[in-house]
Amino acid sequence: MRALNIQIQTNREPSLDVDRLRRILDDLSNLKPLVESAIRDEGGEHGLLMNYTYQTADLPAFWVAVQERLLSVPDFGEKARNCSTIIASRGDDGWENYLLLQHFDPFIET
């Protein structure tokens, strides 16, 4: 089983519509059978920190869905990219073998 984690640091994009973001991330959770399970965790002392972790058997297909439904949405995707980090586990070792797919800092290579 592969996993994809989306972490959002809302303080990095104050104009982000957090309710809309939650709806999009929750909708991604409902992409059955592509998504087998999803976990949402929120908290943070210096602004809202959101973590969504999705378990999927088809990581490439789910990554395409994330790009289409979150990162490429007109008038929203850029804001999401400005405050998100997205990583994928690539092997059976969990997060020991990961791939950075998206980072809010444009100087960090993905």
C-alpha positions as CSV (number, residue, x, y, z in Angstrom):
1,M,0.0,0.0,0.0
2,R,1.2,3.5,-0.9
3,A,0.4,6.7,0.9
4,L,0.3,10.3,-0.1
5,N,0.4,13.1,2.6
6,I,-0.8,16.6,2.0
7,Q,0.3,19.1,4.7
8,I,-1.1,22.6,4.6
9,Q,0.3,25.5,6.7
10,T,-2.5,28.0,6.4
11,N,-0.4,30.9,7.9
12,R,1.6,30.8,4.6
13,E,-1.4,31.9,2.6
14,P,-3.8,34.1,4.6
15,S,-6.3,34.5,1.7
16,L,-6.8,30.7,1.5
17,D,-10.5,29.7,1.8
18,V,-9.9,27.0,4.5
19,D,-13.5,25.7,4.3
20,R,-13.2,25.2,0.5
21,L,-9.8,23.5,1.1
22,R,-11.4,21.0,3.6
23,R,-14.2,20.2,1.1
24,I,-11.6,19.5,-1.7
25,L,-9.5,17.3,0.6
26,D,-12.5,15.5,2.0
27,D,-13.8,14.9,-1.6
28,L,-10.4,13.3,-2.4
29,S,-11.0,10.9,0.5
30,N,-14.1,9.7,-1.3
31,L,-12.5,8.7,-4.6
32,K,-13.2,5.0,-4.1
33,P,-11.8,2.6,-5.0
34,L,-8.7,4.7,-5.7
35,V,-8.5,5.8,-2.0
36,E,-8.7,2.9,0.4
37,S,-8.5,5.0,3.5
38,A,-7.8,8.6,4.6
39,I,-6.8,10.2,7.9
40,R,-7.3,13.9,8.7
41,D,-5.4,15.7,11.5
42,E,-5.5,19.4,12.3
43,G,-3.8,21.5,14.9
44,G,-1.0,24.0,15.3
45,E,0.1,26.8,17.6
46,H,1.0,29.4,14.9
47,G,-1.8,29.0,12.5
48,L,-3.8,26.0,11.3
49,L,-1.7,23.0,10.3
50,M,-3.6,20.4,8.4
51,N,-2.4,16.9,7.5
52,Y,-4.3,14.6,5.2
53,T,-2.9,11.1,4.6
54,Y,-4.4,9.0,1.9
55,Q,-3.8,5.2,1.4
56,T,-3.9,4.2,-2.2
57,A,-3.0,1.2,-4.3
58,D,-2.5,3.4,-7.4
59,L,-0.3,6.3,-6.3
60,P,0.3,7.8,-9.9
61,A,-3.5,7.9,-10.6
62,F,-4.2,9.5,-7.2
63,W,-1.4,12.1,-7.7
64,V,-3.1,13.1,-11.0
65,A,-6.4,13.5,-9.2
66,V,-4.7,15.7,-6.5
67,Q,-3.2,17.9,-9.2
68,E,-6.5,18.2,-11.1
69,R,-8.8,18.7,-8.1
70,L,-6.5,20.8,-5.8
71,L,-3.4,22.2,-7.4
72,S,-4.7,23.2,-10.8
73,V,-8.1,24.7,-9.8
74,P,-8.4,28.2,-11.2
75,D,-8.3,31.0,-8.5
76,F,-7.5,28.4,-5.9
77,G,-4.6,26.1,-6.9
78,E,-1.9,28.7,-6.6
79,K,-3.0,29.5,-3.1
80,A,-3.0,25.8,-2.2
81,R,0.5,25.4,-3.7
82,N,1.8,28.4,-1.7
83,C,1.1,26.7,1.6
84,S,1.4,23.0,0.9
85,T,3.9,20.2,1.1
86,I,3.0,16.9,-0.6
87,I,5.0,13.7,-0.2
88,A,4.4,10.1,-1.3
89,S,5.7,6.9,0.2
90,R,7.2,4.8,-2.6
91,G,7.8,1.5,-1.0
92,D,6.9,-1.0,1.6
93,D,9.2,0.8,4.1
94,G,6.6,3.5,4.7
95,W,8.0,7.0,4.9
96,E,11.7,5.7,4.8
97,N,11.4,5.8,1.0
98,Y,9.5,9.0,0.1
99,L,9.2,11.3,-2.9
100,L,8.7,15.1,-2.5
101,L,6.0,16.0,-5.0
102,Q,5.1,19.6,-4.0
103,H,6.7,22.2,-1.7
104,F,5.5,25.7,-0.9
105,D,9.2,26.9,-1.2
106,P,9.9,27.2,-5.0
107,F,13.6,26.8,-4.3
108,I,13.2,23.3,-3.0
109,E,13.5,20.9,-5.9
110,T,10.5,18.5,-6.3
